């Protein structure tokens, strides 16, 4: 993984049309961005589409990054926008689609046992705002300040969302000491 | 340490705190929760196509200027536009005001212009620090103009309240749209993380410009006239800008 400050340098070189820097950035950041999207859409192909859309938007908006500011909050703010747009687009499509046949009901995917819970199953139980914060903090490894910048909220609000999310998750595991 | 305290520590970004680590060793539930929050080993997709698409459209770009520069640019657009737009119709309002009224009214407008400019800039840069909260600043700006109007001017009955008012509202609205269009040319250089909020702020910025033109032009110093017809420009500009932003966003979503 690229160290602190290296992302900013790569981004600066990307702005100067350095193709190698752009390729390195895509290589380095795609896995964590993919996990960020996957944690929210729970569908691999949609997460891949989001990742493509994300890099397209990054490319078009790369002039809005101002060195030497941290890259991650900038990237995640755009990733949130991509995710929100995708959500609204899919909702609009769903509204216009007509169900022609009765589909078999999907079994409730309640968290079965402690040991079988995976990250996506767990995150599914959280409201979107809390899920997003946990994804950024735990999965992407952003700091509280970076999450606050990316989500356009205060550090206090991020802490509160994270705390509520951890409390909820902890209850799922039955830990109540 | 309790699980509650552990949750508090990790939400404050202190997972490596010795107490938290000690709790993790003794509490199965918390340990399982933390273990479950590690990303799955789902492999990231092949990014060759993304890299190729980026390489194909590569050209150097210049980063946007600093927040201060952008804010000064917006403010310059505001003041230059207000002064220029009021010129052909005459600075009758400016002449009708006393020195004290001039100071109060124009400093109030300048404050609104500067704070709206700062809000606009914060909307252009993703992940930038939000110093001002639009939900607090926009109502405060409008309230300050109302307070200045109530404090500086008197209420008296005027003839042809509607007829003269409609003229002011029309002039103010036309100017608001002109200034809004100029602001949009600058705004579109950025990336909006929230187009509706950007629309609301741009609408109020344009509305204040229309109000400023009327404050320079209109010699009617009557409280009801100013509150209804001058501030009425904001009541038109803000919803119109919001609708434009929402329609633009929808169009962008459908057509890419």
Interface residues (C-beta under 8 A of the other chain):
Chain A: X15 X16 X17 X19 X22 X23 X26 X27 X30 X31 X34 X35 X38 X44 X48 X51 X52 X55 X56 X57 X59 X60 X61 X62 X63 X64 X65 X66 X67 X69 X70 X72 X73 X74 X75 X76 X77 X78 X80 X81 X85 X88 X89 X92 X114 X115 X117 X118 X119 X120 X122 X134 X137 X138 X139 X143 X144 X149 X150 X152 X159 X160 X162 X163 X165 X166 X167 X169 X170 X172 X173 X174 X175 X176 X177
Chain B: X2 X3 X4 X7 X8 X10 X11 X12 X13 X27 X28 X29 X30 X32 X33 X36 X37 X38 X39 X40 X42 X44 X45 X47 X49 X50 X51 X53 X54 X55 X57 X58 X59 X60 X61 X62 X63 X64 X66 X124 X125 X126 X127 X128 X129 X130 X189 X190 X191 X192 X193 X194 X253
